[in-house]
């Protein structure tokens, strides 16, 4: 009787996440192609267009790089939260609040010189985004309120708050009724660094470096990593668990706020509702795919930004709805999530009913476990 | 306020609370089996699309209703595959499911945006609709509302008085004990994700077949997430779910009525009400006390070999 059995590996599969990612990417692209085929689109050409639109030439690469900036900033914060087992899915709302904070700074002090206005905008965006994240953190710590629900509700509220402002008190009287603020003065616009790439890219580099140093070189950073691995142990070790939860949430809120500021200032030059393009949700996908590794976050940000830009190309050429990017993100996350199984488990062939002779058996797999495994 | 003003608002509260009630009971069933599925919003809107599509092409809303449940149940099974077969993280899998479900509904539904379809229409329930006050509020609704009146009772009976229901609860409380009793906690969880998803899909169907009779993008508007919150608020028991769903229905109906009357408050601020209220309602439901805690094994995967 030949059968198969699932056993836990004693060490994670080497290069596992690398192979699994590509297998998952191939699988999710395959399913996406099937969806395109259902609607009668030429799916092979679509794959080519996706690549072409995202990575194939300079203009496309610039687009991808520009879109990866807000995704990168948001997902850095989200990844730190996830590492602490804090399920902050409120980056979208914190992004909106950052945009609001920065716009408030510009509209209130339009005549400040650039050296004062720009730092003030960054300050306001960080405070607004950080406070927006601090409330759910506080509610979780003091009232035991589930942060998944509260950050999500704060997303909806933050987005509506922004709409209230741009449709109402902040609306440019000369905009012919369109919901947008006045165009920012030059001092409030983030300029270009090289080509179409603006200084937001430099902000990303600085933030990533600082965060990396903080996590690797400081005691608090170490506690943060340890706290995520095992909250109970962290509490016993008298680590300031509540403080750490608050810290990661505020950091995430401030970073998402900066992403909102950068999109508003550098890309749109004014606040308008389409500044919200779901970057905060994409950041969740990136954060989970990359875990806390900052280089991975950068790579996955570029990849998922490329996916968005590529789908824009599909939109243009094949009339595929923008929602297609969402489908691909969802599929990618699901397939990677499922594939990670193979990092920690292996499927062993069982020559007979007697299984106890296997040397590789992991500590946590119990005897006589054939009924839990898959049989072929 | 006079009675003529209050009765329509209460009736509208029942109507707009009904999809939330279906979704809440569906998620409750899934969570009672020990699986945390945050994909409710995605399943709900995918179900709403399934209901629209099959009703539009067959002209039979009952077929649409069934397909809504089936569509959402299939998404629930995707969650089951990720978490039960591949040991994926339940929180992230649920989030992915929402992203996927919303994307699929948007993508497949784009050609039909604004297209009207058949559906369920209110009718006077015989005899009961004549009762003053109660009649106009509860019994001048559509068939799905009448079904939803029975649903919490059936849910309660199933969970507390049937072998299967007790087995589902055991899978959520203590899978090892459940297995030791000769039952399969895995099977119970598969049932939980599929039939829970099925109920969530019916809630979605209510949005496209009864609440409106057309397809629009993003028509669930966060109701799935409110349902997730209400499961916590209801302490995983169906009785309080009814109260919570109608409370939210009431707020949504009231908010719309205020807008229609040309309230001086801007509409964005009124639209915030349900989301802000979700947080407030959760704050007032302390989960301490006997029989109020979450199922003990909620969110914990069953390891292979156990």
Boltz contact constraints between the chains, C-beta under 6 A:
constraints:
  - contact:
      token1: [A, 6]
      token2: [B, 304]
      max_distance: 6.0
  - contact:
      token1: [A, 87]
      token2: [B, 91]
      max_distance: 6.0
  - contact:
      token1: [A, 143]
      token2: [B, 283]
      max_distance: 6.0
  - contact:
      token1: [A, 145]
      token2: [B, 282]
      max_distance: 6.0
  - contact:
      token1: [A, 149]
      token2: [B, 229]
      max_distance: 6.0
  - contact:
      token1: [A, 150]
      token2: [B, 279]
      max_distance: 6.0
  - contact:
      token1: [A, 152]
      token2: [B, 225]
      max_distance: 6.0
  - contact:
      token1: [A, 153]
      token2: [B, 275]
      max_distance: 6.0
  - contact:
      token1: [A, 153]
      token2: [B, 278]
      max_distance: 6.0
  - contact:
      token1: [A, 153]
      token2: [B, 279]
      max_distance: 6.0
  - contact:
      token1: [A, 156]
      token2: [B, 222]
      max_distance: 6.0
  - contact:
      token1: [A, 156]
      token2: [B, 275]
      max_distance: 6.0
  - contact:
      token1: [A, 157]
      token2: [B, 272]
      max_distance: 6.0
  - contact:
      token1: [A, 157]
      token2: [B, 275]
      max_distance: 6.0
  - contact:
      token1: [A, 160]
      token2: [B, 268]
      max_distance: 6.0
  - contact:
      token1: [A, 160]
      token2: [B, 271]
      max_distance: 6.0
  - contact:
      token1: [A, 160]
      token2: [B, 272]
      max_distance: 6.0
  - contact:
      token1: [A, 163]
      token2: [B, 268]
      max_distance: 6.0
  - contact:
      token1: [A, 164]
      token2: [B, 266]
      max_distance: 6.0
  - contact:
      token1: [A, 164]
      token2: [B, 268]
      max_distance: 6.0
  - contact:
      token1: [A, 164]
      token2: [B, 269]
      max_distance: 6.0
  - contact:
      token1: [A, 168]
      token2: [B, 266]
      max_distance: 6.0
  - contact:
      token1: [A, 288]
      token2: [B, 92]
      max_distance: 6.0
  - contact:
      token1: [A, 321]
      token2: [B, 107]
      max_distance: 6.0
  - contact:
      token1: [A, 321]
      token2: [B, 110]
      max_distance: 6.0
  - contact:
      token1: [A, 323]
      token2: [B, 103]
      max_distance: 6.0
  - contact:
      token1: [A, 323]
      token2: [B, 106]
      max_distance: 6.0
  - contact:
      token1: [A, 323]
      token2: [B, 107]
      max_distance: 6.0
  - contact:
      token1: [A, 324]
      token2: [B, 107]
      max_distance: 6.0
  - contact:
      token1: [A, 326]
      token2: [B, 99]
      max_distance: 6.0
  - contact:
      token1: [A, 326]
      token2: [B, 103]
      max_distance: 6.0
  - contact:
      token1: [A, 327]
      token2: [B, 103]
      max_distance: 6.0
  - contact:
      token1: [A, 327]
      token2: [B, 104]
      max_distance: 6.0
  - contact:
      token1: [A, 327]
      token2: [B, 107]
      max_distance: 6.0
  - contact:
      token1: [A, 329]
      token2: [B, 99]
      max_distance: 6.0
  - contact:
      token1: [A, 330]
      token2: [B, 96]
      max_distance: 6.0
  - contact:
      token1: [A, 330]
      token2: [B, 99]
      max_distance: 6.0
  - contact:
      token1: [A, 330]
      token2: [B, 100]
      max_distance: 6.0
  - contact:
      token1: [A, 330]
      token2: [B, 103]
      max_distance: 6.0
  - contact:
      token1: [A, 333]
      token2: [B, 96]
      max_distance: 6.0
  - contact:
      token1: [A, 334]
      token2: [B, 82]
      max_distance: 6.0
  - contact:
      token1: [A, 334]
      token2: [B, 96]
      max_distance: 6.0
  - contact:
      token1: [A, 337]
      token2: [B, 82]
      max_distance: 6.0
  - contact:
      token1: [A, 337]
      token2: [B, 88]
      max_distance: 6.0
  - contact:
      token1: [A, 337]
      token2: [B, 92]
      max_distance: 6.0
  - contact:
      token1: [A, 337]
      token2: [B, 93]
      max_distance: 6.0
  - contact:
      token1: [A, 338]
      token2: [B, 82]
      max_distance: 6.0
  - contact:
      token1: [A, 338]
      token2: [B, 86]
      max_distance: 6.0
  - contact:
      token1: [A, 338]
      token2: [B, 88]
      max_distance: 6.0
  - contact:
      token1: [A, 341]
      token2: [B, 86]
      max_distance: 6.0
  - contact:
      token1: [A, 341]
      token2: [B, 87]
      max_distance: 6.0
  - contact:
      token1: [A, 365]
      token2: [B, 305]
      max_distance: 6.0
  - contact:
      token1: [A, 366]
      token2: [B, 305]
      max_distance: 6.0
  - contact:
      token1: [A, 369]
      token2: [B, 305]
      max_distance: 6.0
  - contact:
      token1: [A, 372]
      token2: [B, 304]
      max_distance: 6.0
  - contact:
      token1: [A, 372]
      token2: [B, 305]
      max_distance: 6.0
